[in-house]
Amino acid sequence: MNDSKGGVGFGAAAYLCWGFFPLYWPLLDPAGSLEILAHRFVWSMVFVLVAITAMGKWSAFRAIARDRRTMLILGVASVTIALNWGGFIYGVTNGHVIETSLGYFINPLVTVLLGVFVLKETLRGVQWLAIAIGASAVVVLTVDYGRLPWVALLVAFSFAAYGFLKKKADLGAFEGLGMETAILFPVALAFLIALQLRGDLTFGHEGPANVVLLAGTGIVTAIPLLLFGAAATRLSLTTIGLLQYLGPIIQFIVGLTIFDEDMTTARWAGFILVWAALAIFTADALNHHRRLMKRTAEASAI
């Protein structure tokens, strides 16, 4: 499939949004990570309901709800994306922006490992080399942090699992978001009600700006997903694979420059190992894609 300029623009816009996400969530202070996560599900649901009605997609959503297999997959997917969102929100509101960027850097390597252990795929030698270098980076960072970089690992593994489940469900970005938020909406709403009853709810008690920002979590969640959905229909998987690095690169720069997070020599070494692994992985993927395209062209010419 030929990439369109519009597709590249949509894809770049989506990853730019995700890259600058760390700037939004701290604005919701004094709301805690769990309250923010609950609001994200509740207000995403509100956005989805409005959009479903505007686009006349209620029949399509009812059809999804009647498919037990799809609903089971989406149920698990909703839990994995909750873990991903929760880990990310915790990271960026607790001084771990760079560590969250690490999670998205290593996500492609984790996705490949998922293919090996779940789908029984066979890796090429160069891919194993990239994974080995990535694993050594985690070891280096674990020694430097004095703990496993669990925020990064949570973000990476949950997002890899989410991507795998979304592929199984085979739904558009909007349809998937709608049903996933619908599944966890009652839990999120119940949690917010419990906070209110305990007197710990931030929403409505910290001024109108805080209310608007918390309600805005639905919009900032949906917009990049819709942009990505528009890009996915116009771009090859190779181009999307290259664009995906834009998000964590921006997050890393934001953590380093705006949040002024500390980068020790060992951490630089760990990140350099990760980037080297990704460079090897990406170069191999591009070469493999070219070989496949060449074989396909040769076969069609016979």
DOZA-824678 format. One line per field, with one value per atom (N, C-alpha, C, O): y, z, x; residue number from 0. Coordinates in steps of 0.2 Angstrom, whole numbers, plus 5000, padded with zeros to 4 digits. Layout:
<lobas>
Y: [Y/...]
Z: [Z/...]
X: [X/...]
num: [NUM/...]
</lobas>
This chain:
<lobas>
Y: [4994/5000/5006/5007/5011/5017/5022/5023/5025/5030/5036/5039/5039/5046/5051/5050/5057/5063/5064/5066/5063/5064/5059/5061/5053/5047/5049/5048/5051/5053/5059/5059/5064/5069/5067/5069/5062/5060/5056/5057/5052/5048/5052/5051/5057/5061/5065/5066/5067/5071/5067/5069/5060/5056/5055/5055/5053/5052/5058/5058/5064/5071/5071/5074/5070/5070/5066/5068/5060/5055/5057/5056/5060/5062/5068/5068/5072/5078/5076/5081/5070/5068/5070/5072/5069/5070/5077/5079/5082/5089/5090/5095/5085/5086/5084/5087/5078/5074/5078/5078/5081/5084/5091/5093/5093/5099/5097/5101/5090/5088/5088/5086/5089/5090/5094/5100/5092/5087/5080/5076/5079/5073/5067/5068/5062/5056/5052/5053/5048/5044/5039/5039/5036/5032/5036/5034/5042/5046/5048/5049/5050/5053/5047/5048/5041/5035/5034/5033/5034/5033/5039/5037/5045/5050/5049/5051/5046/5045/5040/5041/5035/5030/5033/5033/5037/5040/5045/5045/5050/5055/5053/5055/5047/5044/5041/5041/5038/5035/5041/5039/5046/5052/5054/5055/5055/5057/5052/5053/5045/5040/5040/5039/5041/5041/5046/5045/5052/5058/5056/5057/5053/5052/5046/5047/5041/5036/5038/5037/5043/5046/5050/5050/5054/5059/5055/5057/5049/5045/5040/5036/5039/5034/5027/5023/5025/5019/5014/5009/5016/5011/5004/5000/5003/4996/4992/4986/4996/4992/4990/4985/4995/4993/4988/4984/4988/4982/4976/4970/4976/4969/4967/4961/4972/4970/4967/4962/4970/4968/4961/4957/4959/4952/4946/4940/4948/4944/4942/4946/4936/4934/4934/4936/4931/4930/4937/4938/4942/4948/4952/4955/4951/4954/4952/4955/4945/4942/4945/4947/4946/4949/4956/4958/4960/4967/4968/4973/4963/4963/4963/4967/4958/4958/4964/4966/4966/4972/4978/4982/4979/4984/4984/4990/4978/4978/4980/4983/4977/4979/4986/4989/4989/4997/5001/5006/4998/5002/5001/5006/4996/4995/5000/5003/5000/5004/5012/5015/5014/5021/5022/5028/5018/5019/5019/5024/5015/5015/5022/5025/5024/5030/5036/5040/5036/5042/5042/5048/5037/5037/5039/5043/5037/5038/5046/5049/5049/5056/5061/5067/5058/5063/5061/5065/5057/5055/5056/5052/5060/5061/5055/5055/5051/5046/5046/5041/5052/5053/5050/5046/5050/5047/5039/5036/5037/5029/5027/5022/5031/5029/5029/5025/5034/5034/5028/5025/5025/5019/5013/5009/5013/5008/5008/5002/5014/5014/5013/5010/5014/5012/5005/5002/5001/4994/4990/4984/4994/4990/4986/4980/4988/4984/4977/4972/4978/4972/4967/4961/4970/4966/4962/4957/4966/4964/4958/4953/4958/4952/4946/4941/4947/4942/4939/4933/4943/4940/4936/4931/4938/4933/4927/4922/4927/4920/4916/4910/4918/4914/4913/4908/4917/4916/4913/4909/4916/4914/4909/4906/4907/4902/4904/4900/4911/4913/4912/4911/4912/4910/4917/4920/4919/4925/4924/4919/4929/4929/4930/4933/4928/4929/4937/4938/4941/4948/4951/4955/4948/4950/4948/4951/4942/4939/4944/4945/4946/4950/4957/4959/4960/4966/4965/4969/4959/4958/4957/4959/4953/4952/4959/4960/4964/4970/4974/4977/4974/4977/4974/4978/4968/4965/4967/4968/4968/4970/4977/4979/4981/4988/4988/4992/4983/4983/4981/4984/4977/4975/4981/4982/4985/4991/4996/4999/4997/5002/4999/5003/4993/4990/4991/4993/4990/4992/4999/5001/5003/5011/5013/5017/5011/5013/5010/5013/5004/5000/4996/4994/4996/4992/4991/4994/4986/4985/4991/4995/4993/4999/4997/4997/4996/4993/4997/4995/5004/5008/5007/5006/5007/5005/4999/4998/4994/4987/4986/4982/4989/4989/4992/4989/4998/5001/4997/4996/4994/4990/4984/4983/4980/4974/4974/4971/4979/4980/4983/4981/4987/4990/4984/4984/4980/4975/4970/4967/4968/4963/4967/4963/4973/4977/4976/4975/4978/4977/4970/4970/4965/4958/4957/4954/4959/4958/4962/4960/4968/4972/4969/4969/4966/4963/4957/4955/4953/4948/4950/4946/4955/4958/4960/4960/4963/4966/4971/4970/4976/4981/4988/4988/4993/4999/5003/5000/5008/5011/5014/5013/5017/5020/5015/5016/5010/5004/5001/5000/5000/4996/5001/4998/5007/5012/5012/5012/5012/5013/5007/5008/5001/4995/4994/4992/4996/4995/5000/4998/5006/5011/5009/5010/5006/5004/4998/4998/4994/4988/4991/4988/4995/4998/5004/5006/5007/5013/5012/5016/5007/5006/5006/5008/5002/5002/5009/5010/5012/5019/5024/5027/5023/5028/5026/5031/5020/5017/5020/5022/5020/5022/5029/5031/5033/5040/5042/5046/5038/5039/5037/5041/5032/5030/5036/5037/5039/5044/5050/5053/5051/5057/5056/5060/5049/5048/5048/5049/5047/5047/5054/5055/5059/5065/5067/5071/5062/5062/5064/5064/5065/5067/5074/5079/5074/5081/5085/5091/5081/5084/5088/5085/5094/5098/5102/5106/5100/5103/5107/5110/5108/5112/5117/5119/5119/5125/5123/5117/5127/5126/5123/5119/5126/5124/5116/5113/5114/5107/5103/5097/5105/5101/5101/5095/5106/5106/5101/5098/5102/5098/5090/5086/5088/5081/5079/5073/5083/5081/5081/5077/5085/5085/5078/5077/5074/5068/5063/5060/5064/5060/5062/5058/5069/5072/5070/5068/5071/5070/5063/5061/5058/5051/5049/5046/5052/5050/5053/5050/5059/5063/5059/5058/5057/5054/5047/5045/5044/5037/5038/5034/5043/5044/5046/5044/5050/5052/5046/5045/5041/5035/5031/5028/5030/5026/5029/5025/5035/5038/5037/5036/5037/5035/5028/5026/5024/5016/5014/5009/5017/5016/5018/5016/5023/5026/5024/5026/5021/5020/5012/5008/5011/5004/5003/5007/4996/4995/4997/4999/4997/4999/5006/5008/5011/5018/5019/5023/5015/5016/5014/5017/5008/5006/5011/5012/5015/5020/5026/5029/5028/5034/5033/5037/5026/5025/5027/5028/5028/5030/5038/5040/5042/5049/5050/5055/5046/5047/5047/5052/5041/5041/5046/5048/5047/5052/5059/5062/5061/5067/5067/5071/5061/5060/5061/5064/5057/5058/5065/5067/5069/5075/5080/5084/5079/5082/5081/5085/5074/5073/5076/5078/5076/5078/5086/5088/5089/5097/5100/5105/5098/5102/5100/5104/5093/5091/5090/5089/5091/5091/5085/5085/5079/5073/5071/5072/5067/5066/5060/5055/5061/5056/5054/5058/5049/5047/5044/5043/5043/5040/5033/5031/5029/5022/5023/5018/5028/5028/5030/5027/5034/5036/5029/5028/5025/5019/5014/5011/5014/5010/5012/5008/5018/5021/5020/5018/5021/5020/5013/5011/5008/5001/5000/4996/5003/5002/5005/5001/5011/5014/5010/5009/5007/5002/4996/4994/4993/4987/4989/4985/4995/4997/4999/4997/5001/5003/4996/4996/4991/4985/4982/4979/4982/4979/4982/4979/4989/4992/4991/4990/4991/4990/4983/4982/4978/4971/4971/4968/4974/4974/4977/4975/4983/4986/4982/4981/4979/4974/4968/4966/4965/4960/4962/4958/4968/4970/4971/4969/4974/4975/4968/4968/4963/4957/4953/4951/4954/4951/4955/4952/4962/4965/4963/4963/4962/4960/4953/4952/4949/4942/4942/4939/4946/4947/4950/4948/4955/4958/4953/4952/4949/4944/4938/4936/4936/4931/4934/4930/4940/4942/4944/4944/4944/4946/4939/4939/4933/4927/4925/4920]
Z: [5000/5000/5000/5004/4996/4995/5001/5002/5004/5009/5007/5002/5009/5007/5012/5018/5009/5014/5019/5025/5018/5023/5028/5034/5027/5031/5036/5042/5033/5037/5042/5048/5039/5044/5050/5055/5048/5053/5059/5065/5056/5060/5065/5071/5062/5065/5071/5076/5069/5074/5080/5085/5078/5084/5089/5095/5086/5090/5093/5099/5090/5093/5100/5105/5099/5105/5110/5116/5109/5114/5117/5123/5112/5115/5120/5125/5119/5124/5129/5133/5130/5135/5142/5146/5143/5150/5153/5159/5148/5150/5153/5156/5151/5153/5160/5164/5161/5167/5174/5178/5174/5181/5182/5187/5176/5177/5181/5184/5182/5186/5193/5197/5196/5203/5206/5203/5212/5217/5216/5220/5210/5209/5209/5206/5212/5212/5206/5202/5205/5199/5197/5192/5203/5202/5200/5196/5203/5202/5194/5191/5192/5185/5180/5175/5182/5178/5177/5172/5183/5183/5179/5175/5179/5175/5168/5164/5166/5159/5156/5151/5160/5157/5157/5152/5162/5162/5157/5153/5156/5151/5144/5139/5143/5137/5135/5129/5139/5138/5136/5131/5139/5137/5130/5126/5129/5122/5117/5111/5118/5114/5113/5107/5118/5117/5113/5108/5113/5109/5102/5097/5101/5094/5091/5085/5095/5092/5089/5084/5093/5091/5085/5081/5085/5079/5073/5067/5073/5067/5066/5061/5070/5069/5069/5065/5074/5074/5080/5082/5082/5088/5086/5090/5079/5077/5077/5079/5075/5075/5082/5083/5087/5093/5097/5100/5095/5098/5095/5098/5088/5085/5089/5090/5091/5094/5101/5103/5104/5111/5111/5116/5105/5105/5103/5104/5101/5100/5106/5108/5109/5115/5115/5119/5109/5108/5108/5112/5104/5104/5111/5113/5114/5121/5126/5130/5125/5130/5129/5133/5122/5121/5123/5126/5121/5123/5131/5134/5135/5142/5144/5149/5142/5144/5141/5145/5135/5133/5137/5138/5140/5144/5150/5153/5153/5159/5157/5161/5151/5149/5148/5150/5145/5143/5150/5150/5155/5161/5165/5168/5164/5167/5164/5167/5157/5153/5155/5156/5155/5157/5164/5165/5168/5175/5176/5180/5173/5174/5171/5174/5165/5162/5167/5168/5169/5173/5179/5181/5183/5189/5187/5191/5182/5180/5179/5182/5175/5173/5179/5179/5184/5189/5195/5201/5195/5200/5198/5201/5193/5192/5188/5188/5184/5180/5173/5170/5170/5163/5159/5154/5160/5156/5156/5151/5162/5163/5159/5156/5159/5154/5147/5143/5145/5138/5136/5131/5141/5141/5139/5135/5142/5141/5134/5131/5131/5124/5119/5114/5121/5117/5117/5111/5122/5122/5120/5119/5119/5117/5111/5111/5106/5100/5101/5098/5106/5107/5111/5110/5116/5120/5115/5116/5110/5106/5102/5101/5100/5096/5101/5099/5107/5112/5113/5114/5113/5114/5108/5109/5102/5096/5097/5094/5100/5101/5106/5104/5111/5117/5116/5118/5113/5112/5105/5105/5100/5093/5090/5085/5094/5092/5086/5082/5085/5079/5080/5086/5075/5075/5073/5068/5077/5076/5072/5072/5068/5065/5070/5075/5068/5073/5075/5080/5070/5071/5076/5081/5076/5081/5088/5093/5088/5095/5098/5104/5093/5095/5098/5104/5095/5097/5104/5108/5105/5111/5117/5122/5115/5120/5122/5128/5118/5119/5124/5129/5122/5126/5133/5137/5134/5140/5144/5150/5141/5145/5147/5152/5143/5145/5151/5156/5152/5158/5164/5169/5163/5169/5171/5177/5166/5168/5172/5177/5169/5172/5179/5184/5180/5186/5192/5197/5190/5194/5196/5202/5191/5193/5197/5202/5195/5199/5206/5211/5207/5213/5214/5219/5208/5207/5200/5196/5199/5192/5189/5193/5183/5180/5179/5173/5185/5184/5180/5177/5181/5177/5169/5166/5167/5160/5158/5153/5162/5160/5160/5156/5165/5165/5159/5156/5157/5151/5145/5141/5144/5138/5138/5132/5143/5143/5142/5138/5146/5145/5138/5135/5135/5128/5123/5118/5124/5119/5120/5114/5126/5126/5123/5120/5125/5122/5114/5111/5111/5104/5101/5096/5105/5103/5103/5098/5108/5109/5104/5102/5103/5098/5091/5087/5089/5083/5083/5077/5088/5089/5088/5084/5091/5091/5084/5081/5080/5073/5073/5068/5077/5076/5075/5076/5073/5072/5078/5084/5078/5084/5088/5094/5085/5088/5091/5097/5087/5090/5096/5101/5096/5101/5108/5113/5107/5112/5116/5122/5111/5114/5118/5124/5116/5120/5126/5131/5125/5131/5137/5143/5135/5140/5143/5149/5139/5141/5147/5151/5145/5150/5157/5162/5157/5164/5166/5172/5162/5164/5171/5176/5172/5179/5185/5190/5184/5189/5190/5196/5185/5186/5189/5194/5187/5190/5198/5202/5199/5206/5210/5216/5208/5211/5213/5219/5208/5209/5214/5218/5214/5219/5226/5231/5226/5233/5236/5242/5231/5233/5236/5241/5232/5235/5242/5246/5243/5249/5255/5260/5253/5258/5259/5264/5255/5255/5252/5253/5248/5245/5237/5234/5234/5227/5226/5229/5221/5219/5214/5215/5210/5205/5208/5212/5206/5209/5215/5218/5218/5224/5224/5229/5218/5217/5211/5208/5210/5206/5199/5197/5195/5188/5183/5179/5184/5179/5180/5175/5187/5188/5185/5182/5185/5183/5175/5172/5172/5164/5162/5157/5166/5164/5165/5161/5171/5172/5167/5164/5165/5160/5153/5149/5152/5146/5144/5139/5150/5149/5143/5140/5142/5137/5130/5126/5130/5123/5121/5116/5126/5125/5124/5121/5126/5125/5118/5114/5116/5110/5104/5098/5104/5098/5095/5089/5099/5095/5093/5088/5096/5094/5087/5083/5086/5080/5074/5069/5076/5071/5069/5063/5074/5072/5068/5063/5069/5065/5058/5053/5057/5051/5047/5041/5051/5048/5046/5041/5050/5049/5043/5040/5040/5034/5028/5022/5029/5024/5023/5018/5028/5029/5029/5031/5027/5027/5034/5038/5036/5043/5044/5050/5039/5040/5042/5046/5039/5040/5047/5051/5049/5056/5061/5066/5059/5064/5065/5071/5060/5061/5064/5069/5063/5066/5074/5078/5076/5083/5088/5094/5085/5089/5091/5095/5087/5088/5095/5098/5097/5104/5110/5113/5111/5116/5116/5121/5109/5109/5112/5115/5110/5113/5120/5124/5123/5130/5134/5139/5131/5133/5134/5139/5128/5128/5133/5137/5134/5139/5146/5150/5147/5154/5156/5161/5151/5152/5152/5157/5148/5148/5152/5155/5151/5155/5162/5167/5163/5170/5174/5180/5170/5173/5177/5182/5174/5178/5177/5172/5182/5182/5177/5177/5174/5170/5171/5170/5175/5177/5171/5166/5172/5167/5165/5159/5170/5169/5166/5161/5167/5164/5156/5152/5155/5148/5144/5139/5148/5145/5144/5138/5148/5147/5141/5137/5141/5135/5129/5124/5129/5122/5120/5114/5125/5123/5120/5115/5123/5120/5113/5109/5112/5106/5101/5095/5103/5098/5096/5091/5101/5100/5095/5090/5096/5091/5084/5079/5084/5077/5074/5068/5077/5074/5072/5067/5077/5075/5069/5065/5069/5064/5057/5052/5057/5051/5048/5042/5052/5050/5048/5043/5051/5049/5042/5038/5041/5034/5029/5023/5030/5025/5024/5018/5029/5028/5024/5019/5025/5021/5014/5009/5012/5006/5002/4996/5005/5002/5001/4995/5005/5004/4998/4993/4997/4992/4985/4980/4986/4979/4977/4971/4982/4980/4977/4972/4980/4978/4971/4966/4969/4963/4957/4952/4960/4955/4953/4948/4959/4958/4953/4949/4954/4950/4942/4938/4941/4935/4931/4925/4934/4931/4927/4924]
X: [5004/5000/5004/5009/5003/5007/5005/4999/5009/5008/5006/5008/5000/4998/5001/5002/5001/5004/4999/5001/4992/4987/4988/4987/4990/4991/4997/4996/5002/5008/5006/5008/5002/5000/4996/4997/4991/4987/4991/4990/4996/5000/5004/5005/5008/5012/5008/5011/5002/4998/4996/4996/4995/4993/4999/4998/5005/5010/5013/5016/5012/5014/5009/5012/5003/4998/5001/5001/5002/5004/5011/5012/5015/5022/5021/5025/5017/5016/5011/5009/5008/5004/5006/5002/5013/5015/5014/5014/5013/5012/5005/5003/5000/4993/4991/4988/4993/4991/4993/4989/4999/5001/4996/4996/4993/4988/4982/4979/4981/4975/4976/4971/4982/4983/4978/4977/4976/4978/4975/4975/4971/4968/4974/4979/4973/4977/4977/4972/4982/4982/4976/4974/4973/4967/4961/4957/4961/4955/4955/4950/4961/4962/4961/4957/4963/4961/4954/4951/4950/4943/4940/4935/4942/4939/4940/4936/4946/4948/4943/4941/4941/4936/4929/4926/4927/4921/4920/4915/4924/4923/4925/4922/4929/4929/4923/4921/4919/4913/4908/4904/4908/4904/4905/4900/4911/4913/4911/4908/4912/4910/4902/4900/4898/4891/4889/4884/4892/4890/4892/4888/4898/4900/4896/4895/4894/4890/4884/4881/4881/4874/4875/4871/4880/4882/4883/4881/4886/4888/4883/4884/4878/4873/4876/4874/4880/4883/4880/4883/4874/4872/4871/4872/4868/4867/4874/4874/4879/4886/4888/4891/4887/4889/4885/4887/4878/4874/4876/4876/4879/4881/4887/4888/4892/4898/4896/4899/4891/4889/4886/4887/4883/4880/4885/4884/4892/4897/4901/4905/4899/4903/4910/4914/4913/4920/4923/4928/4920/4923/4923/4927/4917/4916/4921/4924/4923/4928/4934/4938/4936/4943/4943/4948/4938/4938/4938/4940/4935/4935/4942/4944/4946/4953/4957/4961/4955/4959/4957/4962/4951/4950/4954/4956/4955/4960/4967/4970/4969/4976/4977/4982/4972/4973/4972/4975/4968/4968/4975/4977/4978/4985/4990/4994/4989/4993/4992/4997/4986/4984/4986/4989/4985/4986/4994/4996/4998/5005/5008/5012/5005/5007/5006/5010/5000/4997/5001/5004/5002/5007/5014/5016/5016/5023/5024/5029/5020/5021/5019/5021/5015/5013/5017/5016/5022/5026/5034/5038/5035/5042/5046/5052/5042/5045/5043/5042/5044/5042/5047/5045/5053/5058/5057/5058/5056/5055/5048/5048/5043/5037/5039/5037/5044/5046/5050/5049/5054/5057/5052/5054/5047/5042/5039/5039/5038/5036/5042/5041/5048/5054/5055/5056/5054/5055/5049/5049/5043/5037/5037/5035/5041/5041/5045/5043/5050/5054/5049/5050/5045/5041/5035/5034/5033/5028/5031/5027/5037/5040/5041/5039/5043/5043/5036/5035/5031/5024/5022/5019/5025/5024/5027/5024/5033/5037/5033/5032/5031/5028/5021/5019/5017/5010/5008/5004/5011/5009/5014/5014/5020/5025/5028/5030/5029/5033/5040/5043/5044/5051/5055/5053/5060/5063/5070/5073/5071/5078/5083/5082/5089/5095/5096/5098/5095/5096/5091/5092/5085/5079/5081/5080/5084/5086/5092/5092/5096/5102/5099/5101/5094/5090/5087/5088/5084/5080/5086/5085/5091/5096/5099/5101/5100/5103/5098/5100/5092/5086/5086/5085/5087/5087/5093/5092/5098/5104/5103/5106/5100/5098/5094/5095/5089/5085/5089/5087/5094/5098/5102/5102/5105/5109/5104/5107/5098/5094/5091/5090/5091/5088/5094/5092/5100/5106/5106/5107/5105/5105/5099/5101/5093/5088/5087/5084/5091/5090/5084/5082/5080/5074/5073/5076/5068/5066/5063/5059/5064/5060/5053/5051/5049/5043/5038/5033/5038/5034/5035/5030/5041/5042/5040/5037/5041/5039/5032/5029/5028/5021/5018/5014/5021/5018/5020/5015/5026/5028/5024/5021/5023/5020/5012/5009/5009/5002/5000/4995/5004/5003/5004/5000/5009/5010/5004/5001/5002/4996/4990/4986/4989/4983/4983/4978/4989/4989/4988/4984/4990/4988/4981/4978/4978/4971/4966/4961/4969/4965/4965/4961/4971/4972/4967/4964/4966/4962/4954/4951/4953/4946/4944/4939/4949/4949/4943/4938/4943/4939/4942/4948/4939/4942/4944/4941/4948/4950/4944/4944/4940/4934/4929/4927/4928/4923/4926/4923/4933/4936/4936/4935/4938/4938/4931/4930/4926/4919/4917/4915/4919/4917/4921/4919/4927/4932/4930/4930/4928/4926/4920/4918/4915/4909/4909/4906/4914/4915/4917/4915/4922/4925/4922/4923/4917/4914/4910/4911/4906/4903/4908/4907/4914/4919/4922/4922/4923/4926/4921/4923/4915/4910/4909/4908/4908/4908/4913/4912/4919/4925/4925/4926/4923/4922/4917/4917/4911/4906/4908/4907/4912/4915/4920/4920/4924/4928/4924/4926/4919/4914/4911/4911/4909/4906/4911/4909/4917/4923/4925/4929/4923/4926/4932/4936/4935/4941/4941/4946/4935/4935/4937/4935/4941/4944/4939/4938/4936/4931/4925/4922/4925/4920/4922/4918/4928/4930/4936/4938/4939/4945/4945/4950/4939/4938/4936/4936/4933/4931/4936/4935/4942/4948/4949/4950/4949/4950/4945/4946/4939/4933/4934/4933/4935/4936/4942/4941/4947/4953/4952/4954/4948/4947/4942/4942/4937/4932/4935/4933/4941/4944/4948/4951/4949/4953/4949/4953/4943/4939/4941/4942/4942/4944/4951/4952/4955/4963/4964/4969/4960/4960/4958/4961/4952/4949/4953/4953/4955/4957/4963/4963/4969/4974/4972/4975/4967/4965/4962/4963/4958/4954/4959/4958/4964/4969/4973/4975/4975/4978/4974/4977/4968/4963/4963/4963/4963/4963/4970/4970/4975/4982/4983/4986/4980/4981/4978/4980/4972/4969/4973/4971/4978/4981/4989/4992/4991/4999/5000/4996/5006/5009/5011/5012/5011/5013/5020/5022/5024/5031/5032/5036/5028/5028/5025/5028/5020/5017/5022/5023/5026/5031/5037/5039/5038/5043/5041/5044/5034/5031/5030/5030/5030/5028/5034/5033/5040/5045/5045/5048/5041/5040/5037/5040/5032/5030/5035/5035/5038/5043/5049/5052/5051/5056/5054/5058/5048/5046/5045/5047/5042/5041/5048/5049/5053/5060/5063/5065/5062/5064/5060/5063/5054/5050/5052/5053/5053/5055/5062/5064/5067/5073/5074/5077/5070/5071/5065/5067/5059/5054/5053/5052/5053/5053/5059/5060/5065/5072/5073/5076/5071/5072/5080/5083/5082/5089/5091/5088/5097/5099/5107/5111/5108/5115/5118/5115/5125/5129/5126/5126/5124/5122/5115/5114/5111/5104/5105/5102/5110/5112/5114/5112/5118/5121/5115/5115/5110/5104/5100/5098/5099/5095/5098/5095/5105/5109/5108/5108/5109/5108/5101/5100/5096/5089/5089/5086/5091/5091/5095/5093/5101/5104/5100/5100/5097/5093/5087/5086/5084/5079/5081/5078/5087/5090/5092/5090/5094/5095/5089/5088/5084/5077/5074/5071/5074/5071/5074/5071/5081/5084/5083/5082/5083/5081/5074/5073/5069/5062/5062/5058/5065/5065/5068/5065/5074/5077/5073/5072/5069/5065/5059/5057/5056/5051/5053/5049/5059/5061/5062/5060/5064/5065/5059/5058/5054/5047/5044/5041/5045/5042/5045/5042/5052/5055/5053/5052/5052/5050/5043/5041/5039/5032/5032/5028/5036/5036/5039/5036/5044/5047/5042/5041/5038/5033/5027/5025/5025/5020/5022/5018/5029/5031/5032/5033/5032/5032/5026/5026]
num: [0/0/0/0/1/1/1/1/2/2/2/2/3/3/3/3/4/4/4/4/5/5/5/5/6/6/6/6/7/7/7/7/8/8/8/8/9/9/9/9/10/10/10/10/11/11/11/11/12/12/12/12/13/13/13/13/14/14/14/14/15/15/15/15/16/16/16/16/17/17/17/17/18/18/18/18/19/19/19/19/20/20/20/20/21/21/21/21/22/22/22/22/23/23/23/23/24/24/24/24/25/25/25/25/26/26/26/26/27/27/27/27/28/28/28/28/29/29/29/29/30/30/30/30/31/31/31/31/32/32/32/32/33/33/33/33/34/34/34/34/35/35/35/35/36/36/36/36/37/37/37/37/38/38/38/38/39/39/39/39/40/40/40/40/41/41/41/41/42/42/42/42/43/43/43/43/44/44/44/44/45/45/45/45/46/46/46/46/47/47/47/47/48/48/48/48/49/49/49/49/50/50/50/50/51/51/51/51/52/52/52/52/53/53/53/53/54/54/54/54/55/55/55/55/56/56/56/56/57/57/57/57/58/58/58/58/59/59/59/59/60/60/60/60/61/61/61/61/62/62/62/62/63/63/63/63/64/64/64/64/65/65/65/65/66/66/66/66/67/67/67/67/68/68/68/68/69/69/69/69/70/70/70/70/71/71/71/71/72/72/72/72/73/73/73/73/74/74/74/74/75/75/75/75/76/76/76/76/77/77/77/77/78/78/78/78/79/79/79/79/80/80/80/80/81/81/81/81/82/82/82/82/83/83/83/83/84/84/84/84/85/85/85/85/86/86/86/86/87/87/87/87/88/88/88/88/89/89/89/89/90/90/90/90/91/91/91/91/92/92/92/92/93/93/93/93/94/94/94/94/95/95/95/95/96/96/96/96/97/97/97/97/98/98/98/98/99/99/99/99/100/100/100/100/101/101/101/101/102/102/102/102/103/103/103/103/104/104/104/104/105/105/105/105/106/106/106/106/107/107/107/107/108/108/108/108/109/109/109/109/110/110/110/110/111/111/111/111/112/112/112/112/113/113/113/113/114/114/114/114/115/115/115/115/116/116/116/116/117/117/117/117/118/118/118/118/119/119/119/119/120/120/120/120/121/121/121/121/122/122/122/122/123/123/123/123/124/124/124/124/125/125/125/125/126/126/126/126/127/127/127/127/128/128/128/128/129/129/129/129/130/130/130/130/131/131/131/131/132/132/132/132/133/133/133/133/134/134/134/134/135/135/135/135/136/136/136/136/137/137/137/137/138/138/138/138/139/139/139/139/140/140/140/140/141/141/141/141/142/142/142/142/143/143/143/143/144/144/144/144/145/145/145/145/146/146/146/146/147/147/147/147/148/148/148/148/149/149/149/149/150/150/150/150/151/151/151/151/152/152/152/152/153/153/153/153/154/154/154/154/155/155/155/155/156/156/156/156/157/157/157/157/158/158/158/158/159/159/159/159/160/160/160/160/161/161/161/161/162/162/162/162/163/163/163/163/164/164/164/164/165/165/165/165/166/166/166/166/167/167/167/167/168/168/168/168/169/169/169/169/170/170/170/170/171/171/171/171/172/172/172/172/173/173/173/173/174/174/174/174/175/175/175/175/176/176/176/176/177/177/177/177/178/178/178/178/179/179/179/179/180/180/180/180/181/181/181/181/182/182/182/182/183/183/183/183/184/184/184/184/185/185/185/185/186/186/186/186/187/187/187/187/188/188/188/188/189/189/189/189/190/190/190/190/191/191/191/191/192/192/192/192/193/193/193/193/194/194/194/194/195/195/195/195/196/196/196/196/197/197/197/197/198/198/198/198/199/199/199/199/200/200/200/200/201/201/201/201/202/202/202/202/203/203/203/203/204/204/204/204/205/205/205/205/206/206/206/206/207/207/207/207/208/208/208/208/209/209/209/209/210/210/210/210/211/211/211/211/212/212/212/212/213/213/213/213/214/214/214/214/215/215/215/215/216/216/216/216/217/217/217/217/218/218/218/218/219/219/219/219/220/220/220/220/221/221/221/221/222/222/222/222/223/223/223/223/224/224/224/224/225/225/225/225/226/226/226/226/227/227/227/227/228/228/228/228/229/229/229/229/230/230/230/230/231/231/231/231/232/232/232/232/233/233/233/233/234/234/234/234/235/235/235/235/236/236/236/236/237/237/237/237/238/238/238/238/239/239/239/239/240/240/240/240/241/241/241/241/242/242/242/242/243/243/243/243/244/244/244/244/245/245/245/245/246/246/246/246/247/247/247/247/248/248/248/248/249/249/249/249/250/250/250/250/251/251/251/251/252/252/252/252/253/253/253/253/254/254/254/254/255/255/255/255/256/256/256/256/257/257/257/257/258/258/258/258/259/259/259/259/260/260/260/260/261/261/261/261/262/262/262/262/263/263/263/263/264/264/264/264/265/265/265/265/266/266/266/266/267/267/267/267/268/268/268/268/269/269/269/269/270/270/270/270/271/271/271/271/272/272/272/272/273/273/273/273/274/274/274/274/275/275/275/275/276/276/276/276/277/277/277/277/278/278/278/278/279/279/279/279/280/280/280/280/281/281/281/281/282/282/282/282/283/283/283/283/284/284/284/284/285/285/285/285/286/286/286/286/287/287/287/287/288/288/288/288/289/289/289/289/290/290/290/290/291/291/291/291/292/292/292/292/293/293/293/293/294/294/294/294/295/295/295/295/296/296/296/296/297/297/297/297/298/298/298/298/299/299/299/299/300/300/300/300/301/301/301/301]
</lobas>
